[in-house]
Amino acid sequence: PCIYSEAAPFSEGLGCALLDGKYGYIDKDGETVLPFIYDQASPFREGVAYFSIGEEYGLIDREGKVVLELTNCDSISSFREGLAYFSVDGLYGYMDPSGEVVIEPVYEDAGYFYGGLAVVMRGGFLGVIGRDGGEVLPFEYEDITLEDTCITARKEGMFYFYDRGGREVSSGDWDEVCKGRDGKEVFYLKKNG
């Protein structure tokens, strides 16, 4: 029924929803699986979800058991590819599900890993790092998109295409770059209309 103030798409068989000011989790039959007791909650990813109740926050499993209490960071994302980005004093890094810091919090912004790469920000510019924190693309871009087989980036009106190892494949001063909708890695380039 339409009784929830918010509802996230189902993830790993559970839906995170907001009811009477508290978050909880329901199954696809609408039955409550985890009670509506959380001040904040995220969808489940890789078996865990972020939660907060008052001053307590961390990660819970699908039974609602706290698997990691977070006491030394300000926020944490969902897990993707075994890592979540977290923030401490406004800087972002990455941790594994056990809470071990894998990449130190040195970035102004961070995104999820996709195929072993993540877009992060340092010095006001975007770059790409690998799972070991090594730099794949330097921090000099205004926009970066990770694709299945390549990386597209933009700076100072120029678009750049890189392979996923960071080697430049092509560049140009196109007005727009669009990915084809046919499921293939085809890009359409627009210049002067």
PAGU-843771 format. One line per field, with one value per residue: x, y, z of N, C-alpha, C, O in turn. Coordinates in nm, 2 decimals. Example, Ala and Ser with C-alpha at 12.3 -4.5 7.8 and 13.67 -1.06 7.14 Angstrom:
BEGIN
nxx	1.32  1.28
nyy	-0.57  -0.22
nzz	0.78  0.71
caxx	1.23  1.37
cayy	-0.45  -0.11
cazz	0.78  0.71
cxx	1.32  1.29
cyy	-0.33  0.00
czz	0.78  0.79
oxx	1.42  1.34
oyy	-0.33  0.11
ozz	0.85  0.80
# end
This chain:
BEGIN
nxx	0.08  0.03  0.17  0.41  0.65  0.88  1.05  1.29  1.43  1.40  1.66  1.87  1.66  1.52  1.34  1.41  1.24  1.05  0.85  0.63  0.83  1.05  1.30  1.28  1.28  1.13  0.98  0.91  0.65  0.55  0.57  0.70  1.04  1.27  1.24  1.08  1.28  1.50  1.69  1.82  1.88  2.01  1.98  2.04  2.35  2.58  2.53  2.52  2.39  2.38  2.31  2.16  2.09  1.99  2.28  2.43  2.57  2.64  2.70  2.46  2.35  2.14  1.97  1.95  2.15  2.42  2.70  2.92  3.02  3.04  3.26  3.46  3.43  3.25  3.05  2.92  2.91  2.71  2.82  3.02  3.17  3.31  3.41  3.35  3.29  3.39  3.37  3.58  3.61  3.54  3.68  3.73  3.77  3.83  3.69  3.69  3.44  3.50  3.57  3.82  4.05  4.12  4.19  4.32  4.15  4.17  4.05  3.84  3.59  3.42  3.34  3.16  3.32  3.37  3.41  3.67  3.77  3.75  3.60  3.74  3.78  4.03  4.19  3.99  3.95  3.87  3.98  4.10  4.11  4.26  4.17  4.38  4.44  4.61  4.69  4.51  4.41  4.52  4.45  4.28  4.05  3.72  3.50  3.42  3.35  3.30  3.30  3.21  3.42  3.59  3.71  3.56  3.65  3.65  3.79  3.85  3.69  3.76  3.72  3.82  3.92  3.99  4.16  4.07  4.30  4.41  4.54  4.55  4.32  4.18  4.11  3.94  3.78  3.49  3.14  2.96  2.94  2.79  2.67  2.59  2.26  2.22  2.33  2.59  2.94  2.94  3.00  2.86  2.96  2.93  2.96  2.95  2.67
nyy	-0.12  0.24  0.38  0.49  0.75  0.77  0.56  0.33  0.17  -0.19  -0.39  -0.65  -0.81  -0.66  -0.37  -0.04  0.18  0.47  0.53  0.70  0.88  0.72  0.49  0.16  -0.18  -0.36  -0.66  -0.80  -0.86  -0.66  -0.70  -0.62  -0.65  -0.57  -0.36  -0.04  0.17  0.32  0.62  0.71  0.53  0.30  0.14  -0.22  -0.34  -0.56  -0.72  -0.56  -0.26  0.09  0.25  0.47  0.54  0.77  0.88  0.66  0.49  0.29  -0.02  -0.26  -0.61  -0.83  -0.93  -0.73  -0.70  -0.53  -0.50  -0.35  -0.08  0.26  0.49  0.66  0.81  1.04  0.99  0.73  0.54  0.31  -0.02  -0.11  -0.33  -0.43  -0.22  0.09  0.44  0.68  0.96  1.18  1.46  1.61  1.50  1.24  0.88  0.53  0.22  -0.12  -0.39  -0.47  -0.25  -0.16  0.08  0.12  0.30  0.60  0.89  1.14  1.29  1.54  1.47  1.17  0.87  0.57  0.26  0.12  -0.14  -0.16  0.09  0.44  0.76  1.05  1.35  1.61  1.90  2.05  1.94  1.66  1.32  0.98  0.68  0.36  0.05  0.02  0.27  0.40  0.64  0.67  0.85  1.18  1.46  1.68  1.73  1.85  1.70  1.35  1.03  0.70  0.43  0.10  0.00  0.21  0.54  0.86  1.20  1.55  1.87  2.21  2.26  2.05  1.71  1.39  1.06  0.77  0.45  0.19  0.17  0.41  0.52  0.75  0.75  0.90  1.25  1.57  1.88  1.87  1.97  1.82  1.49  1.19  0.88  0.59  0.44  0.18  -0.03  -0.08  0.01  0.28  0.61  0.93  1.22  1.57  1.87  2.21  2.21
nzz	0.00  -0.04  0.19  0.27  0.34  0.20  -0.03  -0.13  -0.42  -0.44  -0.31  -0.30  -0.22  -0.03  0.06  0.14  0.35  0.45  0.73  0.93  1.01  1.06  0.94  0.79  0.68  0.42  0.27  -0.06  -0.04  0.11  0.38  0.70  0.76  0.89  1.17  1.18  1.30  1.25  1.22  1.00  0.70  0.45  0.13  0.10  0.01  -0.11  0.11  0.34  0.51  0.56  0.87  1.11  1.45  1.66  1.82  1.74  1.48  1.18  1.02  0.92  0.91  0.71  0.90  1.08  1.27  1.41  1.23  1.20  1.39  1.35  1.45  1.40  1.17  0.96  0.77  0.56  0.25  0.06  -0.01  -0.29  -0.51  -0.30  -0.15  0.03  0.02  0.26  0.49  0.67  0.87  0.64  0.43  0.19  0.18  0.14  0.27  0.37  0.42  0.68  0.81  0.79  0.68  0.35  0.15  0.22  0.37  0.17  -0.02  -0.17  -0.27  -0.36  -0.54  -0.62  -0.68  -1.00  -1.20  -1.09  -1.08  -0.97  -0.96  -0.82  -0.63  -0.60  -0.50  -0.63  -0.88  -1.09  -1.09  -1.16  -0.97  -0.89  -0.72  -0.54  -0.47  -0.64  -0.89  -1.19  -1.38  -1.39  -1.16  -1.31  -1.44  -1.54  -1.57  -1.55  -1.68  -1.62  -1.83  -1.96  -2.12  -2.15  -2.05  -2.03  -2.04  -1.96  -2.01  -2.01  -2.24  -2.41  -2.50  -2.39  -2.45  -2.29  -2.24  -2.00  -1.86  -1.85  -2.07  -2.33  -2.59  -2.78  -2.86  -2.86  -2.96  -2.91  -2.90  -2.77  -2.63  -2.66  -2.54  -2.73  -2.75  -2.80  -2.66  -2.71  -2.70  -2.83  -2.93  -2.99  -3.15  -3.13  -3.31  -3.36  -3.40
caxx	0.00  0.10  0.17  0.54  0.69  0.99  1.08  1.40  1.41  1.44  1.80  1.90  1.54  1.46  1.32  1.42  1.12  1.03  0.72  0.61  0.96  1.16  1.33  1.28  1.29  1.01  1.00  0.83  0.51  0.51  0.59  0.82  1.15  1.35  1.15  1.10  1.34  1.62  1.68  1.87  1.91  2.03  1.95  2.14  2.45  2.68  2.50  2.51  2.33  2.42  2.20  2.18  1.98  2.05  2.43  2.49  2.56  2.73  2.65  2.38  2.33  2.00  1.89  1.95  2.26  2.52  2.83  3.03  2.98  3.13  3.29  3.57  3.40  3.12  2.94  2.97  2.82  2.69  2.94  3.02  3.29  3.38  3.46  3.26  3.36  3.35  3.43  3.63  3.64  3.52  3.77  3.68  3.86  3.76  3.71  3.63  3.33  3.54  3.60  3.96  4.07  4.19  4.25  4.31  4.06  4.25  3.98  3.73  3.47  3.45  3.23  3.17  3.41  3.31  3.51  3.80  3.81  3.66  3.62  3.75  3.82  4.13  4.23  3.89  3.95  3.85  4.08  4.05  4.20  4.23  4.14  4.49  4.46  4.70  4.63  4.49  4.40  4.55  4.34  4.28  3.93  3.60  3.39  3.47  3.25  3.36  3.22  3.25  3.55  3.67  3.69  3.55  3.68  3.64  3.86  3.87  3.62  3.81  3.68  3.93  3.88  4.11  4.12  4.05  4.43  4.45  4.61  4.47  4.28  4.14  4.07  3.88  3.70  3.35  3.05  2.89  2.97  2.67  2.68  2.48  2.16  2.20  2.40  2.73  3.02  2.95  2.98  2.83  3.03  2.86  3.04  2.88  2.53
cayy	0.00  0.37  0.43  0.53  0.88  0.75  0.42  0.31  0.04  -0.31  -0.42  -0.77  -0.86  -0.58  -0.23  0.05  0.27  0.56  0.53  0.78  0.94  0.62  0.39  0.02  -0.26  -0.45  -0.76  -0.77  -0.87  -0.55  -0.73  -0.56  -0.75  -0.50  -0.26  0.11  0.23  0.39  0.76  0.70  0.39  0.29  0.00  -0.32  -0.36  -0.66  -0.78  -0.47  -0.14  0.19  0.29  0.55  0.56  0.87  0.90  0.54  0.46  0.19  -0.11  -0.38  -0.72  -0.84  -0.96  -0.61  -0.71  -0.44  -0.57  -0.25  0.05  0.36  0.59  0.75  0.88  1.13  0.93  0.62  0.51  0.17  -0.09  -0.16  -0.40  -0.46  -0.09  0.20  0.56  0.74  1.09  1.22  1.60  1.66  1.44  1.10  0.77  0.40  0.12  -0.25  -0.42  -0.49  -0.12  -0.13  0.18  0.07  0.42  0.71  1.00  1.26  1.34  1.63  1.40  1.04  0.80  0.43  0.19  0.06  -0.21  -0.14  0.24  0.53  0.90  1.12  1.50  1.67  2.03  2.11  1.87  1.52  1.22  0.84  0.60  0.22  0.00  0.04  0.42  0.45  0.74  0.62  0.97  1.29  1.55  1.80  1.73  1.90  1.59  1.22  0.92  0.56  0.34  -0.04  -0.03  0.33  0.66  0.98  1.31  1.68  1.98  2.33  2.24  1.93  1.58  1.29  0.92  0.68  0.31  0.18  0.18  0.55  0.55  0.83  0.69  1.01  1.37  1.66  1.99  1.85  2.04  1.72  1.35  1.11  0.74  0.53  0.37  0.04  -0.12  -0.09  0.12  0.37  0.74  1.02  1.34  1.68  1.99  2.32  2.17
cazz	0.00  -0.05  0.32  0.31  0.30  0.10  -0.06  -0.23  -0.50  -0.37  -0.33  -0.23  -0.17  0.07  0.03  0.26  0.34  0.56  0.78  1.05  1.05  1.09  0.83  0.82  0.56  0.39  0.17  -0.17  -0.01  0.20  0.52  0.77  0.79  1.00  1.22  1.15  1.41  1.21  1.19  0.86  0.65  0.31  0.07  0.12  -0.10  -0.07  0.24  0.45  0.49  0.66  0.96  1.23  1.55  1.75  1.79  1.70  1.33  1.13  0.92  0.97  0.81  0.68  1.02  1.17  1.36  1.38  1.19  1.22  1.45  1.30  1.55  1.36  1.05  0.96  0.69  0.48  0.14  0.04  -0.07  -0.43  -0.54  -0.17  -0.08  0.05  0.05  0.39  0.51  0.80  0.86  0.51  0.33  0.16  0.16  0.12  0.36  0.34  0.51  0.82  0.87  0.77  0.58  0.23  0.08  0.32  0.33  0.12  -0.14  -0.14  -0.30  -0.40  -0.60  -0.62  -0.77  -1.12  -1.28  -1.03  -1.09  -0.90  -0.98  -0.70  -0.65  -0.52  -0.55  -0.71  -1.01  -1.08  -1.14  -1.15  -0.90  -0.88  -0.59  -0.45  -0.45  -0.74  -0.98  -1.32  -1.45  -1.30  -1.11  -1.39  -1.53  -1.49  -1.57  -1.59  -1.68  -1.63  -1.91  -1.95  -2.18  -2.16  -1.97  -2.10  -1.95  -2.02  -1.94  -2.09  -2.37  -2.48  -2.45  -2.40  -2.44  -2.24  -2.21  -1.86  -1.79  -1.84  -2.19  -2.42  -2.72  -2.87  -2.79  -2.95  -2.90  -2.95  -2.82  -2.69  -2.65  -2.61  -2.56  -2.80  -2.67  -2.85  -2.57  -2.76  -2.66  -2.94  -2.89  -3.09  -3.12  -3.19  -3.32  -3.44  -3.43
cxx	0.09  0.09  0.31  0.57  0.80  1.00  1.19  1.37  1.46  1.58  1.82  1.78  1.46  1.44  1.33  1.31  1.12  0.88  0.71  0.75  1.07  1.18  1.32  1.29  1.18  1.06  0.91  0.68  0.46  0.52  0.71  0.92  1.24  1.26  1.18  1.15  1.46  1.60  1.72  1.90  1.93  1.99  2.07  2.22  2.56  2.66  2.49  2.44  2.38  2.29  2.25  2.06  2.04  2.19  2.50  2.47  2.67  2.66  2.57  2.37  2.18  1.91  1.88  2.06  2.37  2.65  2.95  2.98  3.09  3.15  3.39  3.55  3.26  3.01  3.01  2.86  2.79  2.82  2.92  3.16  3.38  3.44  3.34  3.34  3.30  3.42  3.47  3.67  3.64  3.60  3.72  3.79  3.77  3.79  3.64  3.52  3.37  3.57  3.74  3.97  4.17  4.26  4.22  4.22  4.14  4.18  3.87  3.60  3.51  3.32  3.26  3.27  3.32  3.41  3.66  3.85  3.71  3.70  3.63  3.80  3.93  4.17  4.12  3.87  3.93  3.96  4.02  4.16  4.16  4.20  4.26  4.52  4.55  4.62  4.63  4.49  4.43  4.43  4.34  4.15  3.81  3.49  3.46  3.36  3.32  3.26  3.27  3.39  3.64  3.64  3.67  3.58  3.67  3.72  3.88  3.82  3.67  3.76  3.80  3.87  4.01  4.06  4.12  4.19  4.48  4.53  4.51  4.44  4.25  4.11  4.01  3.80  3.56  3.26  2.98  2.93  2.85  2.70  2.56  2.38  2.14  2.28  2.54  2.80  3.04  2.92  2.95  2.89  2.95  2.95  2.97  2.75  2.53
cyy	0.13  0.43  0.49  0.67  0.88  0.60  0.41  0.18  -0.08  -0.35  -0.54  -0.83  -0.78  -0.44  -0.15  0.16  0.36  0.56  0.60  0.83  0.85  0.53  0.25  -0.05  -0.36  -0.55  -0.72  -0.79  -0.76  -0.58  -0.67  -0.67  -0.70  -0.38  -0.12  0.18  0.31  0.53  0.78  0.56  0.40  0.15  -0.09  -0.33  -0.45  -0.70  -0.69  -0.34  -0.04  0.22  0.40  0.55  0.65  0.89  0.77  0.52  0.36  0.11  -0.22  -0.48  -0.73  -0.89  -0.84  -0.61  -0.61  -0.51  -0.48  -0.12  0.15  0.47  0.69  0.81  0.95  1.06  0.81  0.59  0.36  0.11  -0.13  -0.21  -0.41  -0.34  0.01  0.32  0.62  0.88  1.11  1.37  1.66  1.60  1.29  1.01  0.65  0.30  -0.01  -0.28  -0.45  -0.36  -0.08  -0.03  0.12  0.19  0.54  0.82  1.13  1.33  1.43  1.57  1.27  0.97  0.65  0.37  0.12  0.00  -0.18  0.00  0.32  0.67  0.97  1.27  1.54  1.80  2.09  2.04  1.72  1.44  1.08  0.77  0.45  0.18  0.01  0.18  0.48  0.54  0.68  0.74  1.08  1.38  1.68  1.81  1.79  1.80  1.46  1.12  0.79  0.48  0.20  -0.06  0.10  0.43  0.78  1.10  1.44  1.78  2.09  2.31  2.13  1.81  1.48  1.15  0.85  0.54  0.30  0.17  0.32  0.60  0.63  0.76  0.79  1.13  1.47  1.77  1.99  1.93  1.94  1.58  1.27  0.96  0.68  0.45  0.23  -0.06  -0.14  0.03  0.21  0.51  0.83  1.16  1.46  1.80  2.09  2.28  2.05
czz	0.00  0.09  0.36  0.26  0.19  0.08  -0.16  -0.31  -0.42  -0.41  -0.24  -0.16  -0.07  0.02  0.15  0.24  0.46  0.60  0.92  1.10  1.08  0.97  0.88  0.68  0.55  0.28  0.05  -0.15  0.08  0.35  0.58  0.80  0.90  1.04  1.18  1.27  1.38  1.18  1.04  0.82  0.50  0.26  0.10  -0.01  -0.04  0.07  0.36  0.41  0.60  0.74  1.06  1.32  1.66  1.72  1.75  1.55  1.29  1.02  0.98  0.87  0.79  0.79  1.12  1.27  1.31  1.35  1.20  1.27  1.40  1.40  1.51  1.22  1.05  0.88  0.61  0.37  0.15  -0.02  -0.21  -0.45  -0.41  -0.10  -0.07  0.07  0.18  0.40  0.66  0.79  0.72  0.40  0.32  0.14  0.14  0.23  0.31  0.44  0.66  0.89  0.85  0.65  0.47  0.16  0.18  0.28  0.30  0.01  -0.09  -0.18  -0.36  -0.46  -0.58  -0.71  -0.88  -1.20  -1.23  -1.04  -1.02  -0.94  -0.85  -0.73  -0.55  -0.58  -0.65  -0.85  -0.99  -1.14  -1.12  -1.07  -0.92  -0.74  -0.49  -0.42  -0.55  -0.84  -1.13  -1.42  -1.35  -1.26  -1.19  -1.47  -1.46  -1.48  -1.62  -1.58  -1.70  -1.72  -1.90  -2.01  -2.19  -2.05  -2.06  -2.00  -2.03  -1.94  -2.05  -2.23  -2.45  -2.42  -2.48  -2.38  -2.40  -2.23  -2.06  -1.78  -1.79  -1.97  -2.28  -2.55  -2.82  -2.79  -2.90  -2.88  -2.94  -2.85  -2.72  -2.73  -2.59  -2.64  -2.63  -2.71  -2.71  -2.77  -2.61  -2.71  -2.78  -2.89  -3.01  -3.05  -3.20  -3.19  -3.41  -3.48  -3.51
oxx	0.20  0.02  0.32  0.53  0.80  0.97  1.18  1.29  1.55  1.62  1.80  1.78  1.35  1.53  1.27  1.30  1.17  0.79  0.79  0.77  1.18  1.08  1.35  1.31  1.13  1.15  0.83  0.60  0.34  0.48  0.81  0.88  1.27  1.21  1.30  1.07  1.52  1.50  1.67  1.93  1.88  1.97  2.18  2.17  2.61  2.76  2.45  2.44  2.40  2.18  2.37  1.95  2.13  2.23  2.61  2.36  2.77  2.58  2.62  2.39  2.10  1.79  1.82  2.06  2.40  2.70  3.06  2.89  3.21  3.05  3.40  3.65  3.18  2.89  3.13  2.74  2.83  2.90  2.81  3.26  3.50  3.50  3.25  3.44  3.19  3.51  3.40  3.76  3.72  3.59  3.68  3.90  3.65  3.90  3.55  3.50  3.28  3.60  3.78  3.92  4.28  4.38  4.10  4.21  4.18  4.23  3.81  3.49  3.63  3.21  3.36  3.30  3.22  3.49  3.75  3.96  3.59  3.82  3.54  3.84  3.92  4.19  4.15  3.78  3.96  4.03  3.91  4.28  4.05  4.21  4.23  4.61  4.57  4.51  4.73  4.55  4.38  4.33  4.40  4.15  3.80  3.39  3.54  3.28  3.40  3.14  3.37  3.46  3.75  3.55  3.75  3.53  3.69  3.71  3.92  3.88  3.61  3.76  3.86  3.78  4.11  3.94  4.15  4.19  4.59  4.58  4.40  4.54  4.28  4.08  4.04  3.76  3.51  3.30  2.94  2.96  2.82  2.76  2.45  2.43  2.05  2.29  2.61  2.75  3.16  2.82  3.01  2.87  2.92  3.01  2.92  2.71  2.42
oyy	0.12  0.53  0.54  0.71  0.96  0.52  0.48  0.10  -0.07  -0.34  -0.54  -0.88  -0.81  -0.39  -0.18  0.22  0.32  0.59  0.57  0.83  0.90  0.50  0.22  0.01  -0.42  -0.53  -0.63  -0.76  -0.75  -0.50  -0.66  -0.77  -0.77  -0.31  -0.09  0.25  0.38  0.57  0.87  0.48  0.48  0.06  -0.05  -0.34  -0.43  -0.72  -0.73  -0.30  -0.08  0.22  0.41  0.56  0.61  0.93  0.78  0.54  0.34  0.16  -0.28  -0.45  -0.65  -0.88  -0.85  -0.52  -0.60  -0.58  -0.52  -0.06  0.12  0.53  0.80  0.85  0.92  1.08  0.80  0.61  0.29  0.18  -0.17  -0.15  -0.40  -0.35  0.01  0.32  0.61  0.91  1.06  1.40  1.74  1.64  1.23  1.04  0.66  0.29  -0.01  -0.21  -0.44  -0.36  0.03  -0.04  0.08  0.17  0.56  0.85  1.21  1.43  1.41  1.61  1.25  1.01  0.61  0.44  0.07  0.06  -0.18  0.02  0.29  0.70  0.96  1.30  1.50  1.80  2.18  2.08  1.67  1.48  1.07  0.78  0.42  0.26  0.00  0.21  0.60  0.51  0.64  0.74  1.08  1.38  1.78  1.89  1.78  1.81  1.46  1.12  0.78  0.46  0.17  -0.14  0.09  0.41  0.80  1.09  1.44  1.78  2.06  2.35  2.11  1.79  1.49  1.13  0.86  0.51  0.40  0.17  0.34  0.71  0.58  0.71  0.78  1.13  1.45  1.75  2.08  1.95  1.98  1.55  1.29  0.92  0.73  0.40  0.16  -0.18  -0.22  0.13  0.21  0.53  0.82  1.20  1.44  1.83  2.05  2.30  2.00
ozz	0.04  0.11  0.47  0.15  0.11  0.17  -0.26  -0.26  -0.34  -0.53  -0.12  -0.05  -0.03  -0.06  0.26  0.13  0.57  0.52  1.01  1.22  1.11  0.90  1.00  0.58  0.64  0.21  0.06  -0.24  0.12  0.43  0.51  0.87  0.99  0.95  1.15  1.34  1.47  1.10  0.97  0.91  0.43  0.34  0.12  -0.12  0.06  0.15  0.46  0.29  0.71  0.69  1.08  1.27  1.73  1.61  1.71  1.50  1.35  0.94  1.09  0.75  0.85  0.78  1.22  1.35  1.20  1.44  1.21  1.21  1.42  1.44  1.57  1.16  1.14  0.92  0.60  0.39  0.24  -0.06  -0.25  -0.42  -0.42  0.00  -0.16  0.14  0.21  0.33  0.75  0.71  0.68  0.28  0.41  0.08  0.12  0.27  0.23  0.54  0.75  1.01  0.89  0.55  0.50  0.12  0.21  0.16  0.39  -0.05  0.01  -0.12  -0.40  -0.42  -0.54  -0.82  -0.85  -1.26  -1.30  -0.99  -1.02  -0.96  -0.77  -0.84  -0.43  -0.70  -0.73  -0.92  -0.88  -1.23  -1.07  -1.10  -0.95  -0.65  -0.37  -0.35  -0.55  -0.88  -1.18  -1.52  -1.24  -1.33  -1.14  -1.56  -1.33  -1.40  -1.71  -1.49  -1.80  -1.68  -1.83  -1.95  -2.24  -1.97  -2.14  -1.89  -2.15  -1.81  -2.16  -2.33  -2.56  -2.29  -2.58  -2.29  -2.46  -2.21  -1.99  -1.66  -1.73  -1.97  -2.31  -2.62  -2.94  -2.67  -3.02  -2.77  -3.00  -2.74  -2.61  -2.84  -2.47  -2.74  -2.61  -2.61  -2.66  -2.82  -2.54  -2.68  -2.84  -2.81  -3.11  -2.94  -3.31  -3.09  -3.52  -3.60  -3.55
# end
